Amino acid sequence: MDKIDPSVVFKSLMRKLDDPNPDERLSAIATLGVMFKSSSHSDYDTLSMIDDAVQKLRQIIKKDPSDNVRIAAIGAFGEMNYRDSVPILINSLKDPTPNICAAAAKALGLIGDPTSVHFLLDAALSAYDQNPSLPNALARFKDPKIAKNIVDALLKGVESPETAVAKNAINALIVINDPRALPALIKASKKPNQEIRELSIYSLSNFRNEQLLPVLLPALSDSSSAVKIAAIYVIAGVEGNMFSFSNLHYDPIPNLPKDVISSIISLSKDPDPEVRACSAAALGKIGDTSAESPLIAALNDPERNVRLNATYALGNLGSSKATKNLIKIMNDPSEDVRVAGIFVLAQLKEKTAIPDLIGALKDSNSNVRFAAISTLGIFLDVSSIPPLLESLKDKESYLREAAIDALRKFTEQKIPIDKKSYAAIRKFTESFHFEKLKSDPETRQAHADISNVLSDLASQSKPEMRQGNLKSKL
């Protein structure tokens, strides 16, 4: 096979850079970046091609009508580690298009030229809506002297009377994560400006330990809800007002003293529902039993998110006291809370809830019905077999499949079938439209699954209960 001449490919790519179709220009830039990144740059022809490409990329950055093409050209310089592009990249930091500025910052971070630090700092501190690429670029400078100068400049920024500059400085310090910033961030957490206090408290999550509690405890009583939520985040690792795995960032600070736990408990009565919701989630993560009664009370909160978080928190605590209240919330107006209550009852292995779980099989919401079916498949109480048979008729196919799975578990665990359940199986087989399922290719597998599980269930009844040939009806 003939070897491809790089110069021929290069000329073709250079022509594409003038193509009216922006997708063609993007493709050419991407290919040029790969070519020059992988080449040795040692021979004259390659250097000549790079020089031609660089001139063209500079023109594109200045004049191309497509922002995406300009961003790609900027990115190519960064990938090529082309130091001579630093001036035009610095100039691009001032571009009014935020994504152009972000691309230039990323490229300068990749190149790592010390002359760009001053300009990156200026852009990072003055940006109206700071892009993460700016502090990320600064964080790439690992030379001790340069890194110290960056941190020192940002610490001065924290002291700025301009809120936007101080916030940008704190955001950059969060990314750089240098311990030298800790005293300044603690000081900033006590400033009159609420936005600065909030951001400073959040920044302390980089240095989480019990020695920060003297700073965080007063923040739990701050006049601003946002500051209180930030303090809860740092102490317990809970952010936002939803108790979900995506918001459980890390474990709580260990060995929390009682005064901190008491302060978080007191926030369960805060006038702001988001603070109450965060308090409930935090108490669930901290796991102190003193929170049990306040969390049970929170199940009656008027706000759905508070009730939801309190439900999950009680599950985390393993609270047996909460059983009656958790059963009650199966009538909650929010389907999410009803689902949470069912799964927590499963987690707590509360079989006293079985009658109510059977009732939930008729809930108007399919997610609630699914939770009830799944939980009954965990408890494996024979009283749930007749109602689970009715779930085989649910209009939702995934619920019918869930009911099959739940019933199959009775056979897998060899649970003896009582007289009432056997009668229900016979009645179901006599009334269900098996022939219709069997004749339709799309439901043939469902017919087989239902038939098998019913046959297996019936075989686990006592011989004297059985009447006639059940299999002939399947």
C-alpha positions, 0 to 999 in steps of 0.5 A: 500500500502506498504511503500517504504524503502528509503534505497532500493531506495538509493541503486538503485540510487547509482548503477545508478551513475556507469551506463555507460549511462550519462542520467542514472547518471544524473537522479540518481543525480537529484533524490538524490538531491531531497531526501536529500533536503527534508529529515530531516537529523536527523536519523543515516540512513539518515546521513549515506546515505548522507555521501555515496552519498557525497563521490560518488558525489565528485568522479563524480565532479573530474573524470566523463567524462561527463561535464553535469554529473559533473555540475549536481553533483555540482548543487546537492551540492548547492541544498542540501546546503551541506557546507562540499562540499565548498572545492571541489566547490572552486576547481571547480571554476578553472576548464577550462570548463566555465560551470563547473566554473559557476555551482560551483559559483552558488552552492557556492552562494546558500550555502553562506559560507563566506570562499568562498567569497575570491575565488569567488572574485578572479574568478570573477576578473580574468575570461577571459570571465566572467560568470554571475554566479560569480557576481550573487553568490557574490550578494547573500551575504547579511551580511553587513560586507561581502557585504562591503568587496565584494564591496571594493574588486571590487572597487579596481578591477575597478582601475586595469591597466588590462582591463579584471580585470577592466571590470570584476569588473564593470560587477560584480558591475552592478549585485550587484547594490550597491550605494557605487560604483557610484563615482568609476563608474563615475570616470571610465567613463572618463578613456582613455580606450574605453571599460572601458568608455563604460561599466562604462556608461552602469553601470550608468543605475542602478542609472538613474536620472537627476543628472547623466546628467553632466556625460552623456552629454559629453559621447554623444560627445565621440570619440567612437560610443560604448560610445555614444550608451551607453549614449543614452541607459542610457538617453533614455532606448534604446539599440541596433539599432532596435526600438522594444519593446524588446529594450525599457527597461525603460522610458527616464530620465524625464525632459531632458534639451534642451542641452541633446535633442539637442546633441541626435538630432545632432547624427542623422548625426553621421557617424556611422549608428548604432549611427544614428539608436539609436539616432532616436529610442531615439528621438521617446521615448523622444517625444520632437517635436524639433526632428520632422524635423530631424526624417523626414530627417532620412527617407531618410537615406541610412541605413535601420535601421535608416529609420526603427527607424525614422519611428516608432519614428515619429509614437510615436511623432504623427507627422502629418508633416511626412504624405507625407514622410511616404507615400513615404516610402511605396516604400522603398527597405526594406519590414520592412520599408514599413510595419513600414510606413503602421502601423505608418500611421494607428497609425496617422489615415492618411486617405490621404494614402488610395490610396497608401495603396490600391496600397500596396495590390499588393506588392511583400512581403506578410508582406506588403500586410498584413499590408495594409489589416489590415490598410484598415480594420481600416480606413473602407473607401468604396473605399477599398472594391473592392481591398480587395475583390481581396485580397480574392484571395491571394495565402497566406491563412493568407492574405485571412483570414485577408481580410475576417476580414477587410471586416467583419469590414465594416458589424460590423460597418454598413458602407453603401455600395456604388454603385461601391462596390456593383458592385464589390461584384456582379462581384466577386461572379460571377467569384469566384470558390465558388463550388470548395471551398464548395466541399473541406473539407479543404476550406469549412470553408473559403467558409462559411466565404467568403459567409457570409461576401459578403452577409452581405456587399451586404445587406448594400447597398441601395435596388435600387442597388441590382439586382437578388438573390446574395445569390444563387450565393454564 
